[in-house]
Amino acid sequence: MSTPSDTGAPQLRMTHIGGPTALIEIGSLRLLSDPTFEPAGYIYNAGGQAISKTASPAVAASALGPVDTILLSHDQHGDNLDPAGRAFLSQARQTLTTPEGAQRLGGNARGVATWETLSLTQANGLTVRVTATPARHGPEQVAPLAGHVTGWLLEWTGQRRGALYISGDTVLFEGVKEVTQRYRIGVALLHFGAARAQRFGPFDITFTGAEGAQLAPMLGDATIIPVHYEGWSHFSEGRAEIEQAFAAAGLSARLRFLPLGQPTTLDI
């Protein structure tokens, strides 16, 4: 089997920093998802509910190095963009997010509408196509209160297994299923945790383990990388529940938990 170095395709490396935050390196291009860099103990108020951060980031913002583009699923929740993460936005060349979020953030933020595609091109000729994908932060009746969220689909020349998909904070719904119908996915970075917020009622507003296991067959043979399942007090599920759901579905081999803070090379 050929490797990226054999084919000349850019190598994919990923570092899970904690929560939804991951450094994604595609060749020379460095992307960062949902920056959260506050230490453990940070609390943000979500409609009267105190949501606390229970783990510090595995990599400090000061140690991250240059970032070309930030992929921000949404700006309105402190577990996806905390104050330290917000301060980091200006250090990247640009921030891609929802059109509504870009209006609120200003600065280097650029709104990308659902199914819109733009290209990120490096001086060495590397081009990565970024498409905004549907996401819904909870059941239909909760989504208007939760606000707009986006996922991301990343494509570049040399992918053998398929595109890189980042779900953003979402539940399993028709929009996510449409992503699997439109694209072949090689690696899927899914936001788990079955998060709950009191103001939205007794509903899960991110993937449960069972939803992830239901989605996995739709993703073909994609590697499933869980993120956003640890480090915050409002998660109702953790790694154990994700593993149990995939084991019950006979899909344990599809899961890959990345070691926090350690760059990992992925086959895509």
Beta strands, then each sheet from edge to edge (+ up, - down):
strand 1: 12-18
strand 2: 21-26
strand 3: 29-33
strand 4: 43-46
strand 5: 49-52
strand 6: 69-71
strand 7: 94-97
strand 8: 109-111
strand 9: 117-121
strand 10: 127-134
strand 11: 150-156
strand 12: 163-166
strand 13: 185-191
strand 14: 223-227
strand 15: 264-266
sheet 1: 8+ 7+ 6+ 3+ 2- 1+ 15-
sheet 2: 4+ 5-
sheet 3: 9+ 10- 11+ 12- 13- 14-
end
